[in-house]
Amino acid sequence: MEKQNLDWGNLTFSYMKTDYSYVSNYKDGAWDEGGLTPDHTVTLSECAGLLHYCQEVFEGLKAYTTKNGDIVCFRPDQNAQRMYDSAQRLCMPPMPKDRFVKAVEDVVRANASWVPPFGSGATLYVRPFMFATGEVIGVAPADEYQFRILTTPVGPYYKGGVKPVKLRVSDYDRAAPRGTGNIKAGLNYAMSLYPSVDAHANGYADNMFLDPETRTYVEESGGANILFVKKDGTLVVPQSFTDSILPSVTRRSLVDVAKGYLGMEVEERPVKFAEIGEFVECGMCGTAAVISPVGEVDNGDEKVVYGMDHVGPVMKKLRETLTGIQSGEIEDKYGWVHKIDVE
Ligand SMILES: Cc1ncc(COP(=O)(O)O)c(C=O)c1O
């Protein structure tokens, strides 16, 4: 299979059409068979539930080429489960998990020429999403839905090496206590756009959001979970007592890497903002970057500094181990790397 003629190493994180998307429709209480389509547009009724009551959930994962040339993606079953949970929370019919994984395989296989070569640092970003197409005018769940997957090639997250970033504590919340912060719904991101634009305008990579009930505990950033390291090398993973942190696939994998590969101690517990000055490293984790080291967190005039000029050794080791497992250079002992057969 001939690869597309792209400058893989210089792609940005922006949308580029590939050959196919995947589409399946839900009507009369059932999902249709679904399949690939070369049509990358969606036509909707002006009264579609999506447009009025925001019934939309999505996922994000990546397909890439391993060292030995296989096309793979990372733990798609976890994205299937999370989208299942997200859909149920918004009264949408969940896509069966085996069908979700098969749809990811089908669309990646059909776009194999768009999967970047090993070593380029680029990936094929896979975006499954589901939205209400059925008409509703009173506040209620719709009765028709569409599930789609689009793919788009994206460049390496870090060009020229991993660099620490700055966060600031936001005056806004990204989620409500016991609201929808623990699911991946577009509505959460609408809510975080204003603080995100404002953070960027003020020179920060992202916001650190505190718990929306007491504003005392660390939750997560606009697009990643947060990790800390204690002086004794223990990994500290903030938990939300208001259930408003997104369960990141990367974070859960890093916890398993820390325990099962690196023999580290891990504490998963609520973390007070007041204690983060005692930690020696901080990072954000998510599919795109795996780990972005955080060099500084500002809260008004208060600054917590971990160091903007170096990446802490624990974040470095965790990142290298997980990316090594993903690329096939380190043994995949938990069976996370999911091969897609391409003829
Ligand atoms: C709010 C938020 N938290 C965390 C994550 C990281 O999750 P994952 O590791 O599954 O990409 C993301 C990205 O999907 C996110 O949008």
The ligand as an ORCA input file, in Angstrom:
! r2SCAN-3c Opt
* xyz 0 1
  C     -10.711     16.673     29.978
  C      -9.774     15.602     29.581
  N      -9.126     14.938     30.539
  C      -8.262     13.942     30.240
  C      -8.010     13.567     28.938
  C      -7.037     12.477     28.642
  O      -7.716     11.294     28.346
  P      -7.050     10.151     27.453
  O      -5.827      9.728     28.181
  O      -8.078      9.081     27.431
  O      -6.754     10.758     26.135
  C      -8.665     14.226     27.904
  C      -8.431     13.843     26.498
  O      -9.137     13.009     26.006
  C      -9.577     15.257     28.224
  O     -10.227     15.906     27.244
*
